[in-house]
Amino acid sequence: MNQDAMDYIVGCMATWDGENTIQRIQTEHRLKLVEFWNIRKGSRVLEIGCGQGDTTAALAYVVGEDGFVHGIDIAPAGYGGPITLGEARDCLLNSAMGSRMKIDFEVDVLSEKMDFPPMSFDYIVFSHCAFYLKSAEELTSILRKVRKWGKQLCFAEWDTRIHKIEQYPHLLAVLIQSHYECFKESSVANVRTLFAPGDILRIAKEAGWTIAREQIIQSPNLQDGQWEVEMTLNEYEGEINHLERVPDKLKSLLHSELELLKAANEKTGVQPLSVFAFVAE
C-alpha cells in the first residue's frame, strides 16, 4: 500500500487531538487483513462488529466507488473513547468515501428482526470482535445465521498461541480478563470470552463454513497489547472487588497471574499477539 493511499484512508477517519500516528498503525494492519482476504474491487461487504470503523475504512477503500460496505455493531453510538463510535461514523460518512458505506449501531445480529436476502454480500467480515462475545454459543449462532447472507467469511482475531516472548504480557492480560469475566452477568469489557484458533475453526465448521485459507499475520507495531496490559494492571483491583461468588482459590490464582503480568511487563516489554485470520466458503 503506497503512502498516498494510506494518507487518503486516514484522512477520512476521526483522529484524536489531530494526531494520526496511532490510526496509521491500525490502518496498516487492517490493510494487511483485507489483502489476505482478497477483497475485490466492486464487492458488497457486510462487516459485523465494525466498532469505530478501522476495518470499515480499509474495506471501503479497497472496494472502490462501485463497491459497498455495510458495517453493523451491537454497541450504541455513544460507546468508546476518546472518540465515540458515533463520532467516528460521522467522520467516515462525511468523507470522500462516505457514499460507499452504511454504518448502523445497536444492531443485534441474532435478533429475529435482523435479516438480509440470501447471498446479499460477496464477503462477510468478522474482524477483531470475537473476544467481545459472551460465549462460544453466541459465536456459533452468529456464524450459522450469517451463512446464508454471503459467499465468503473473512475472519480475524488475536492468536492466543504466542510466537515470541514479548507477546506473553498481552496473553496474560487477556487471560486474566477472561477469567473474571466468567463471573459477570453483563459486561462492556474488551475481553469477555477467549477463543483459541482451534476453537474458532471448530465453531466455523459447526456453523456450516468450509475453511479455504488461513494465515498468521504479524503487526508488531500495533498498540493493542500495551493497551490491554495497562488496562488490566490499572483496573484489576476494582474488577475483583466488585465480583460476587468468586471462590477464594480462584482469587488467589488471579493475584498470582497479575504478579506474573507485572514481572513480564517490566522484563520483556510488550508486543501484541499475532493475528489468526482465515477465509471460509
C-alpha positions in Angstrom: 0.0 0.0 0.0 1.6 3.3 -1.1 1.8 6.4 1.1 -0.8 8.3 -0.9 -3.4 5.5 -0.3 -2.6 5.5 3.4 -2.9 9.3 3.6 -6.3 9.1 1.8 -7.8 6.5 4.1 -6.6 8.0 7.4 -7.7 11.4 6.1 -11.3 10.1 6.0 -11.2 9.0 9.7 -11.6 10.7 13.0 -8.3 11.1 14.9 -7.9 12.3 18.5 -6.4 15.7 19.1 -5.3 15.9 15.5 -2.8 13.1 15.8 -2.9 10.2 13.3 0.1 8.1 14.3 -2.0 5.5 16.1 -4.6 5.4 13.3 -1.9 4.9 10.7 -0.6 1.8 12.5 -4.1 0.5 13.0 -5.0 1.1 9.3 -1.8 -0.6 8.1 -2.8 -3.7 10.0 -6.4 -3.7 8.6 -5.0 -3.4 5.1 -2.9 -6.5 5.7 -6.1 -8.3 6.6 -8.0 -7.0 3.6 -5.1 -8.1 1.3 -5.1 -11.6 2.8 -8.9 -11.9 2.5 -8.5 -10.8 -1.2 -11.4 -8.4 -1.1 -12.2 -7.5 -4.7 -12.9 -4.1 -6.2 -16.7 -3.5 -6.7 -17.6 -6.0 -3.9 -20.5 -5.8 -1.5 -19.3 -6.4 2.1 -21.1 -6.9 5.4 -18.9 -6.1 8.4 -20.1 -7.4 11.7 -18.7 -5.7 14.8 -17.5 -2.6 12.9 -16.7 -0.6 16.0 -15.1 2.8 15.2 -14.5 1.8 11.6 -10.9 0.8 11.5 -11.6 -2.1 9.2 -14.6 -0.4 7.6 -12.4 2.4 6.1 -9.9 -0.1 4.7 -12.6 -2.2 3.2 -14.3 0.9 1.7 -11.0 2.0 0.1 -10.4 -1.4 -1.5 -14.0 -2.0 -2.8 -13.8 1.4 -4.5 -16.6 3.7 -5.8 -18.5 0.8 -7.3 -18.4 -1.3 -4.1 -20.4 -1.0 -0.8 -19.6 -1.7 2.8 -22.3 -2.1 5.4 -20.9 -2.0 8.9 -23.0 -3.1 11.9 -22.3 -3.2 15.7 -24.4 -4.0 18.7 -22.9 -1.2 20.7 -24.6 2.3 21.0 -23.2 5.3 19.2 -22.0 6.8 22.5 -19.7 3.8 23.3 -16.0 4.2 23.1 -13.4 6.9 23.8 -11.6 9.2 23.4 -13.6 9.1 20.1 -17.1 7.6 20.3 -18.4 5.2 17.7 -20.9 7.8 16.6 -18.3 10.5 16.2 -16.1 8.0 14.2 -19.1 7.1 12.0 -20.0 10.7 11.3 -16.5 11.4 10.2 -16.4 8.4 7.8 -19.8 9.0 6.3 -19.0 12.7 5.7 -15.7 11.8 4.0 -14.9 11.2 0.3 -15.6 7.5 0.9 -18.9 8.1 2.7 -21.2 7.3 -0.3 -19.9 3.7 -0.4 -20.6 3.0 3.3 -23.5 2.5 5.7 -22.9 2.1 9.4 -25.6 1.1 11.9 -25.3 0.7 15.7 -27.4 -1.1 18.3 -27.9 -3.9 15.8 -28.2 -7.4 17.3 -27.3 -9.9 14.6 -29.2 -12.6 16.4 -32.5 -10.6 16.6 -35.4 -12.2 14.8 -35.9 -8.9 13.0 -32.4 -8.8 11.7 -32.1 -10.4 8.3 -30.9 -10.0 4.7 -31.9 -11.8 1.5 -29.7 -14.8 0.7 -26.3 -14.0 -0.8 -26.7 -10.3 -0.4 -23.0 -9.9 0.1 -19.8 -11.1 -1.6 -18.0 -11.1 1.8 -18.9 -11.2 5.4 -16.2 -9.7 7.6 -15.8 -10.6 11.3 -12.6 -9.0 12.5 -11.2 -8.5 16.0 -14.6 -8.8 17.7 -14.9 -12.5 18.8 -13.4 -11.7 22.2 -16.3 -9.2 22.8 -18.9 -12.0 22.7 -20.4 -13.5 25.8 -19.9 -17.2 24.9 -18.8 -19.7 22.3 -22.5 -20.5 21.8 -23.1 -16.9 20.7 -20.3 -17.0 18.2 -21.7 -20.3 16.8 -25.1 -18.8 16.4 -23.8 -15.7 14.6 -21.7 -17.6 12.2 -24.5 -20.0 11.5 -27.1 -17.2 10.9 -24.9 -15.2 8.6 -24.0 -18.2 6.5 -26.9 -17.6 4.0 -26.1 -13.9 3.7 -22.8 -14.1 1.9 -20.4 -16.1 -0.2 -17.3 -15.9 1.9 -16.5 -15.4 5.6 -13.4 -13.3 6.3 -12.3 -13.7 9.9 -9.5 -12.3 12.1 -8.8 -12.4 15.9 -5.8 -12.4 18.2 -3.8 -15.6 18.1 -3.5 -16.9 21.7 -0.5 -19.1 20.7 2.4 -16.8 21.4 5.2 -16.7 18.9 7.7 -14.6 20.8 8.2 -13.9 24.5 7.3 -10.2 24.1 3.7 -11.3 23.4 3.5 -13.1 26.8 2.2 -10.0 28.7 -0.7 -9.5 26.1 -1.7 -13.1 26.5 -1.6 -12.9 30.3 -3.8 -9.7 30.2 -6.5 -11.3 28.1 -6.4 -14.5 30.2 -6.8 -12.5 33.5 -9.7 -10.5 32.0 -11.4 -13.6 30.5 -11.2 -15.4 34.0 -13.0 -12.7 35.9 -15.5 -12.1 33.0 -16.8 -15.7 33.7 -18.5 -14.3 36.9 -20.2 -11.3 35.3 -23.9 -11.2 34.3 -23.3 -8.4 31.8 -20.2 -6.6 30.6 -18.8 -3.9 28.3 -15.2 -5.2 28.5 -12.9 -5.7 25.6 -12.3 -9.4 26.5 -15.4 -11.4 27.6 -14.7 -14.8 26.0 -11.3 -16.1 25.0 -11.1 -18.2 21.9 -8.0 -20.2 20.7 -7.6 -20.6 16.9 -8.7 -24.3 17.2 -11.9 -23.2 18.9 -12.7 -20.7 16.2 -12.0 -23.2 13.4 -14.2 -25.8 15.0 -17.0 -23.3 15.6 -16.9 -22.1 12.0 -17.1 -25.6 10.7 -20.0 -26.4 13.0 -21.8 -23.3 11.7 -21.6 -24.7 8.1 -18.5 -22.9 6.8 -15.6 -24.7 4.9 -12.2 -23.2 5.6 -10.4 -22.3 2.4 -7.3 -20.4 3.6 -5.7 -19.5 6.9 -2.7 -17.4 7.9 -0.9 -15.8 10.9 -0.4 -12.1 10.4 2.2 -10.1 12.3 1.7 -6.4 13.1 4.2 -5.8 15.9 3.7 -2.0 16.0 0.0 -2.3 17.0 -0.6 -0.7 20.4 -3.4 -3.1 21.5 -1.1 -5.3 23.5 0.2 -2.4 25.6 -3.4 -1.1 26.0 -4.7 -4.4 27.3 -1.8 -4.8 29.7 -2.2 -1.2 31.1 -5.9 -1.6 31.4 -5.6 -4.9 33.3 -3.0 -3.6 35.7 -5.0 -0.4 36.4 -8.5 -1.9 36.7 -7.7 -5.3 38.2 -8.4 -4.4 41.9 -11.7 -2.7 41.1 -12.8 -5.7 38.9 -12.0 -8.2 41.6 -13.6 -6.2 44.4 -16.9 -5.9 42.5 -17.2 -9.6 41.7 -19.5 -11.9 43.7 -19.4 -15.7 44.2 -15.7 -15.9 43.2 -14.0 -18.8 45.1 -11.1 -17.7 47.2 -8.8 -20.1 45.5 -9.6 -18.5 42.1 -8.9 -15.0 43.6 -5.6 -16.3 44.7 -4.9 -17.7 41.3 -5.8 -14.3 39.7 -3.5 -12.5 42.1 -0.7 -14.8 41.1 -1.4 -14.2 37.4 -1.3 -10.5 38.0 2.1 -10.8 39.6 3.3 -12.7 36.5 1.9 -9.9 34.3 3.7 -7.2 36.3 7.0 -9.1 36.1 6.6 -9.8 32.4 5.7 -6.2 31.6 8.8 -4.9 33.3 11.2 -7.5 32.0 10.2 -8.3 28.4 8.3 -5.3 27.2 5.1 -5.7 25.3 4.3 -6.7 21.7 0.8 -7.5 20.6 -0.3 -11.1 19.9 -0.1 -12.2 16.3 -3.4 -12.4 14.5 -5.1 -15.5 13.2 -7.0 -15.0 10.0 -8.9 -17.2 7.6 -11.3 -17.2 4.7 -14.2 -19.7 4.6 -16.8 -20.5 2.0 
